[in-house]
Amino acid sequence: MNATRVIGEVVGLSEQVVSDAWIEYRVRSLIHLGLLSYEGDLQSMRMYKIKDIK
């Protein structure tokens, strides 16, 4: 799934005010912890796709 879409959905559905930069930080943290996998380049949220690891 495109990271931009996931981040946008989280920001749009959140009841609290959160920035897209903070959500992207959390996504990258989950990637580094090994809980999400990614494909592409982590330079920009538009340049990579993420996938849940099960």
C-alpha positions as CSV (number, residue, x, y, z in Angstrom):
1,M,0.0,0.0,0.0
2,N,1.3,3.5,-0.7
3,A,2.7,5.2,2.4
4,T,1.0,8.4,1.3
5,R,-2.4,6.8,1.3
6,V,-1.9,5.2,4.7
7,I,-0.7,8.4,6.3
8,G,-3.5,10.4,4.7
9,E,-6.1,7.9,6.0
10,V,-4.7,8.1,9.6
11,V,-4.7,11.9,9.5
12,G,-8.2,12.0,8.1
13,L,-9.7,9.4,10.4
14,S,-8.0,10.6,13.6
15,E,-10.1,12.3,16.2
16,Q,-7.0,14.1,17.5
17,V,-5.0,16.6,15.6
18,V,-1.8,14.9,14.4
19,S,0.6,16.0,11.7
20,D,1.5,13.9,8.7
21,A,5.1,14.2,9.6
22,W,4.5,12.6,13.0
23,I,2.6,9.7,11.4
24,E,5.4,9.2,8.9
25,Y,7.9,9.2,11.7
26,R,5.9,6.4,13.4
27,V,5.6,4.4,10.2
28,R,9.4,4.6,9.7
29,S,9.9,3.6,13.4
30,L,7.7,0.5,12.7
31,I,9.8,-0.3,9.7
32,H,13.0,-0.1,11.7
33,L,11.6,-2.3,14.4
34,G,10.7,-4.9,11.8
35,L,7.0,-4.7,12.2
36,L,6.4,-3.2,8.7
37,S,8.2,-4.0,5.5
38,Y,8.7,-1.5,2.7
39,E,9.5,-1.3,-0.9
40,G,11.1,1.7,-2.5
41,D,13.1,4.6,-1.3
42,L,12.5,6.1,2.2
43,Q,13.5,9.6,1.0
44,S,9.9,10.7,0.7
45,M,6.6,9.2,1.7
46,R,5.5,9.3,-1.9
47,M,8.5,7.0,-2.9
48,Y,7.8,3.9,-0.9
49,K,5.1,1.3,-0.2
50,I,4.5,-0.4,3.1
51,K,3.2,-3.9,4.0
52,D,2.4,-5.5,7.3
53,I,4.6,-8.4,8.4
54,K,2.7,-11.3,9.8
